[in-house]
Amino acid sequence: MKKHNFSAGPSILASEVIANTAEAVLDLNGTGLSVMEVSHRGKDFQAVMDEAVALFKEVLGVPDGYEVLFLGGGASMQFCMVPYNLLQKKAAYLETGSWAKKAIKEAKFFGPVDIVASSADKNFSYIPASYDIPDDADYFHITTNNTIFGTEIMEDIDSPVPLIADMSSDIFSRPVDVSKYGIIYGGAQKNLGPAGVAFVVIRKDILGKVERNIPSMLDYRVHIENGSMFNTPPCLPVFTVRETLRWLKKMGGVARMQEINTGKAGLLYDAIDNSRIFEGTAEKKSRSIMNVCFVMKDEYKEHEADFLSFAQDRGMVGVKGHRSVGGFRASIYNAMPVESVQALIDVMKEFEDIKVK
């Protein structure tokens, strides 16, 4: 039976990316050594790192004045690295979900935090539309896509202070005007590679302005000076990131990915909106094209566990919703083929026909 991987993360990767990584695990470029055992300072892995950085800049359209880093610790490490490097007077945050809340918690260790708006009042089912960004803040932090609640910020915000964005779950899913951001960061395990490496796109001129001493491992300047190799980088994940970036370029880049992703999400949301038993949880104007969250209508709630079993028996993997929302979640990242989305829709309709006579 074919499996359709809707897991929120670690999540689906392109089949050729997995195949190329598997080959490199056995033998990197005919060296007779695995990518997991070659020296990270040797020419074979240095070529991997250099190409990964160059492709990242090319595919995303990173302008001059920015550096791309590949670091350990995931996006959660960035929750503290950002304020460690940038927070002097105060920081501003937009609270749109669980990961934004965690970023806010870490920032408060370094100074005052102004939460400019929150959607907690409706269980993070929408993106706040109206708020003021304080122009005396050191930076303004947003989480562009909220995997748990299925909401997404689709535009590049104009900010009077450096804009910092956690793009863990929607990076490379659409074009981004990088010049509007001070830092873009995220974990790789949604659209870019396996768990174990984080990416950081950083405008160099925003660094060096805080008075505190920063430990070397948490200082962006140290990692920039050492080309992401101050310590041993996550070599295997970086290799897979390079393979994903090659695949993205071959697919037509971020503009083409946005067309594909919008189409996939549209198919699934239409099926939900036209269903007699399912309904979406996020407000329509805030819906994510990466994570589609839905539940059973009240009169069919008792059948949610039945549907999960029904879907799993037909090859649907990872469709159980997060406990904060319940119901179901279909994560349809870049590597998710439209055929899998249609397969889920067919399963939903089949189950609906059984339950609604």
C-alpha positions as CSV (number, residue, x, y, z in Angstrom):
1,M,0.0,0.0,0.0
2,K,1.3,3.5,-0.9
3,K,1.9,5.7,2.1
4,H,0.9,9.4,2.0
5,N,3.0,11.3,4.5
6,F,1.1,14.3,6.0
7,S,3.3,14.5,9.1
8,A,3.9,18.0,10.5
9,G,7.6,17.4,11.0
10,P,9.9,15.7,10.5
11,S,8.0,15.5,7.3
12,I,8.0,14.4,3.7
13,L,11.0,14.9,1.5
14,A,11.3,14.6,-2.3
15,S,12.0,10.9,-3.2
16,E,15.1,11.9,-5.2
17,V,16.5,13.8,-2.2
18,I,16.1,10.8,0.0
19,A,17.7,8.5,-2.6
20,N,20.7,10.8,-3.1
21,T,21.2,11.1,0.6
22,A,21.0,7.4,1.1
23,E,23.7,7.0,-1.6
24,A,25.9,9.5,0.1
25,V,25.5,7.8,3.5
26,L,27.2,4.8,1.8
27,D,29.7,6.7,-0.4
28,L,30.2,10.4,-0.8
29,N,31.2,11.3,-4.4
30,G,33.2,8.1,-4.9
31,T,35.5,8.8,-1.9
32,G,34.8,5.4,-0.4
33,L,33.6,7.2,2.8
34,S,30.2,8.0,4.1
35,V,29.1,11.7,4.3
36,M,28.7,10.9,8.0
37,E,32.5,10.1,8.4
38,V,34.3,12.5,6.1
39,S,36.0,15.5,7.7
40,H,33.8,18.6,7.8
41,R,36.9,20.6,7.0
42,G,37.9,18.5,4.0
43,K,37.4,19.5,0.4
44,D,34.6,17.0,-0.2
45,F,32.3,18.3,2.6
46,Q,33.4,21.9,2.1
47,A,32.0,21.7,-1.4
48,V,28.7,20.5,0.0
49,M,28.5,23.4,2.4
50,D,29.5,26.0,-0.2
51,E,26.9,24.8,-2.7
52,A,24.2,24.7,0.0
53,V,24.8,28.3,0.9
54,A,25.0,29.4,-2.7
55,L,21.8,27.6,-3.7
56,F,20.0,29.0,-0.6
57,K,20.9,32.5,-1.6
58,E,20.0,31.9,-5.3
59,V,16.7,30.2,-4.8
60,L,15.4,32.5,-2.1
61,G,16.9,35.6,-3.6
62,V,19.1,36.7,-0.7
63,P,20.6,40.1,-1.5
64,D,24.1,41.4,-0.7
65,G,24.7,42.3,2.9
66,Y,23.3,39.0,4.2
67,E,24.9,35.7,5.3
68,V,23.4,32.2,5.4
69,L,24.3,30.0,8.3
70,F,23.6,26.3,9.0
71,L,23.6,25.7,12.8
72,G,22.7,23.1,15.3
73,G,20.0,23.4,18.0
74,G,17.0,23.8,15.7
75,A,14.7,26.8,15.7
76,S,14.3,26.6,19.4
77,M,17.9,27.6,19.9
78,Q,17.2,30.7,17.8
79,F,14.5,31.7,20.3
80,C,17.4,32.6,22.6
81,M,20.1,33.5,20.1
82,V,18.0,36.3,18.6
83,P,17.5,38.2,21.8
84,Y,21.0,37.4,23.0
85,N,22.4,39.1,19.9
86,L,19.8,41.9,19.4
87,L,17.8,42.7,22.5
88,Q,19.2,45.8,24.3
89,K,16.2,48.0,25.3
90,K,13.1,46.0,24.5
91,A,11.7,43.6,21.8
92,A,8.3,43.4,20.1
93,Y,6.6,40.1,19.3
94,L,3.4,39.0,17.5
95,E,1.8,36.1,19.4
96,T,0.1,33.8,17.0
97,G,0.6,30.3,18.4
98,S,2.6,27.9,20.5
99,W,6.0,28.5,18.9
100,A,5.6,32.3,19.1
101,K,4.8,31.9,22.8
102,K,7.9,29.8,23.3
103,A,10.0,32.5,21.5
104,I,8.5,35.2,23.7
105,K,9.3,33.1,26.9
106,E,13.0,32.9,25.9
107,A,13.2,36.6,25.0
108,K,12.0,37.7,28.4
109,F,15.3,36.3,29.9
110,F,17.1,39.1,28.1
111,G,14.9,42.1,28.5
112,P,11.3,43.6,28.3
113,V,9.0,42.1,25.6
114,D,6.1,44.0,24.1
115,I,3.4,41.7,22.7
116,V,1.9,44.0,20.1
117,A,-1.0,41.6,19.3
118,S,-2.2,38.1,20.1
119,S,-4.8,35.7,18.7
120,A,-4.9,33.7,21.9
121,D,-8.5,34.8,22.5
122,K,-9.7,32.5,19.8
123,N,-7.2,29.7,20.3
124,F,-4.9,31.2,17.7
125,S,-7.3,30.6,14.8
126,Y,-6.5,33.8,13.1
127,I,-3.6,36.2,12.4
128,P,-4.1,39.6,14.0
129,A,-4.8,42.2,11.3
130,S,-4.3,45.5,13.2
131,Y,-1.4,46.4,15.5
132,D,1.3,49.0,16.0
133,I,5.0,48.1,15.9
134,P,6.9,50.3,18.4
135,D,9.6,52.2,16.6
136,D,11.8,52.1,19.8
137,A,12.0,48.3,19.9
138,D,15.2,46.6,19.0
139,Y,13.4,44.3,16.7
140,F,9.9,42.9,15.8
141,H,9.5,39.1,15.8
142,I,6.9,37.1,13.9
143,T,6.2,33.4,13.3
144,T,5.1,33.3,9.7
145,N,3.4,29.9,9.7
146,N,1.7,28.2,12.7
147,T,1.9,24.5,12.2
148,I,-0.3,23.6,15.1
149,F,-3.2,26.0,14.4
150,G,-3.0,26.2,10.6
151,T,-2.6,29.9,10.1
152,E,0.0,31.8,8.0
153,I,1.3,35.3,7.4
154,M,1.5,35.5,3.6
155,E,2.9,39.0,3.1
156,D,6.3,40.6,3.9
157,I,5.5,43.1,6.7
158,D,6.8,46.6,6.6
159,S,8.5,47.2,9.9
160,P,10.2,50.4,11.3
161,V,12.6,48.1,13.2
162,P,14.5,45.0,12.1
163,L,11.9,42.3,11.3
164,I,12.8,38.8,12.6
165,A,10.9,35.8,11.2
166,D,10.7,32.2,12.3
167,M,9.9,30.6,8.9
168,S,10.5,27.0,10.0
169,S,7.4,25.6,8.3
170,D,7.0,27.8,5.2
171,I,10.5,28.7,4.0
172,F,10.8,28.2,0.2
173,S,7.0,27.7,-0.2
174,R,6.6,31.2,-1.7
175,P,8.7,34.2,-2.8
176,V,10.0,36.4,0.1
177,D,11.4,39.9,-0.1
178,V,14.4,39.1,2.1
179,S,15.4,42.8,2.1
180,K,12.5,43.5,4.5
181,Y,14.0,41.2,7.2
182,G,16.8,41.4,9.6
183,I,16.8,37.7,10.3
184,I,14.9,34.8,8.8
185,Y,15.5,31.5,10.7
186,G,14.0,28.0,11.0
187,G,14.4,24.3,11.5
188,A,15.0,22.4,8.3
189,Q,12.6,19.6,9.0
190,K,9.5,20.8,7.1
191,N,10.5,22.1,3.6
192,L,14.3,21.9,3.6
193,G,15.7,18.7,5.0
194,P,15.8,16.3,8.0
195,A,15.8,17.4,11.7
196,G,19.2,18.4,13.1
197,V,20.1,21.6,11.3
198,A,18.7,25.1,11.5
199,F,19.1,27.8,8.8
200,V,19.7,31.5,9.6
201,V,19.6,34.3,7.0
202,I,21.0,37.4,8.7
203,R,21.7,41.0,7.7
204,K,25.1,41.6,9.1
205,D,24.7,45.3,9.9
206,I,22.2,44.6,12.7
207,L,24.9,42.7,14.8
208,G,27.3,44.1,17.4
209,K,24.9,46.6,19.0
210,V,24.2,44.9,22.4
211,E,26.4,45.6,25.4
212,R,26.4,42.1,26.9
213,N,29.1,39.5,26.3
214,I,27.8,36.7,24.1
215,P,29.2,33.1,24.4
216,S,30.9,32.1,21.2
217,M,28.4,29.4,20.3
218,L,25.6,31.9,20.6
219,D,27.2,34.7,18.8
220,Y,26.1,35.0,15.1
221,R,29.3,36.9,14.3
222,V,31.5,33.9,15.3
223,H,29.5,31.6,13.1
224,I,29.7,34.1,10.2
225,E,33.4,34.4,10.6
226,N,33.8,30.6,10.5
227,G,31.4,29.8,7.7
228,S,29.0,27.8,9.9
229,M,32.0,25.7,10.9
230,F,33.0,27.2,14.3
231,N,32.2,23.7,15.6
232,T,31.4,20.5,13.6
233,P,28.2,21.2,11.7
234,P,25.3,18.7,11.2
235,C,26.9,17.3,8.1
236,L,24.3,14.8,7.0
237,P,21.4,17.2,7.4
238,V,23.4,19.9,5.5
239,F,23.9,17.4,2.6
240,T,20.2,16.7,2.5
241,V,19.5,20.5,2.5
242,R,21.7,20.9,-0.5
243,E,19.9,18.1,-2.3
244,T,16.5,19.7,-1.5
245,L,17.8,23.0,-2.8
246,R,18.9,21.4,-6.1
247,W,15.4,19.8,-6.3
248,L,13.7,23.2,-5.6
249,K,15.7,24.9,-8.3
250,K,14.9,22.1,-10.8
251,M,11.2,22.4,-9.9
252,G,11.2,26.1,-10.9
253,G,12.0,27.8,-7.6
254,V,9.8,29.5,-5.1
255,A,7.4,31.1,-7.5
256,R,6.6,27.8,-9.0
257,M,6.3,26.2,-5.5
258,Q,3.8,28.9,-4.5
259,E,1.6,28.0,-7.5
260,I,1.7,24.3,-6.7
261,N,1.2,24.8,-2.9
262,T,-1.7,27.2,-3.5
263,G,-3.3,24.7,-5.8
264,K,-2.9,21.8,-3.3
265,A,-4.3,23.8,-0.4
266,G,-7.2,25.0,-2.5
267,L,-8.2,21.5,-3.4
268,L,-8.2,20.4,0.2
269,Y,-9.9,23.5,1.6
270,D,-12.6,23.2,-1.0
271,A,-13.2,19.6,0.0
272,I,-13.5,20.7,3.7
273,D,-15.8,23.7,3.0
274,N,-18.1,21.6,0.8
275,S,-18.2,18.7,3.3
276,R,-21.2,17.6,5.2
277,I,-19.2,16.4,8.2
278,F,-15.8,18.2,8.2
279,E,-15.1,21.9,8.9
280,G,-11.9,24.0,9.1
281,T,-10.6,25.5,12.3
282,A,-8.7,28.5,11.0
283,E,-10.4,31.7,9.8
284,K,-10.4,31.7,6.0
285,K,-8.4,34.8,5.5
286,S,-5.6,33.4,7.8
287,R,-5.5,29.9,6.4
288,S,-2.1,28.3,6.0
289,I,-1.2,26.7,2.7
290,M,1.3,24.4,4.5
291,N,-0.8,23.0,7.4
292,V,-4.5,22.4,6.9
293,C,-6.4,21.9,10.2
294,F,-9.9,20.6,10.3
295,V,-12.4,18.8,12.7
296,M,-15.7,17.0,12.5
297,K,-18.8,19.1,12.8
298,D,-20.3,18.9,16.3
299,E,-23.0,16.4,15.3
300,Y,-20.2,14.0,14.0
301,K,-17.6,14.5,16.7
302,E,-18.0,11.0,18.0
303,H,-16.7,9.7,14.6
304,E,-13.3,11.4,14.7
305,A,-11.4,8.3,16.0
306,D,-13.2,6.2,13.5
307,F,-12.0,8.5,10.7
308,L,-8.4,8.4,11.9
309,S,-8.4,4.6,11.7
310,F,-10.2,4.7,8.4
311,A,-7.6,7.0,6.9
312,Q,-4.7,5.1,8.3
313,D,-6.0,1.9,6.9
314,R,-5.8,3.6,3.5
315,G,-2.3,4.8,3.8
316,M,-2.8,8.3,5.2
317,V,0.0,8.9,7.7
318,G,0.3,11.8,10.3
319,V,-3.2,13.2,9.9
320,K,-4.1,13.4,13.6
321,G,-4.5,17.0,14.8
322,H,-2.4,18.5,17.5
323,R,-4.0,18.2,21.0
324,S,-4.3,22.0,21.1
325,V,-6.8,21.9,18.2
326,G,-7.9,18.3,18.0
327,G,-9.4,16.7,14.9
328,F,-7.1,16.4,12.0
329,R,-4.1,18.2,10.3
330,A,-2.8,17.6,6.9
331,S,0.7,19.1,6.4
332,I,1.2,19.6,2.7
333,Y,4.7,20.9,2.4
334,N,6.7,21.5,-0.8
335,A,7.5,17.8,-1.4
336,M,3.8,16.6,-1.0
337,P,2.5,15.6,-4.4
338,V,-1.0,16.7,-5.4
339,E,-1.8,13.1,-5.9
340,S,-1.5,12.5,-2.2
341,V,-3.7,15.5,-1.4
342,Q,-6.3,14.0,-3.8
343,A,-6.0,10.6,-2.1
344,L,-6.8,12.2,1.2
345,I,-9.8,14.0,-0.3
346,D,-11.1,10.8,-1.7
347,V,-10.8,9.1,1.7
348,M,-12.6,11.9,3.3
349,K,-15.5,11.7,0.8
350,E,-15.6,7.9,1.1
351,F,-15.9,8.2,4.9
352,E,-18.5,10.9,4.5
353,D,-20.6,8.8,2.2
354,I,-20.6,6.0,4.7
355,K,-21.6,8.2,7.7
356,V,-24.2,10.4,5.9
357,K,-26.9,8.3,4.3
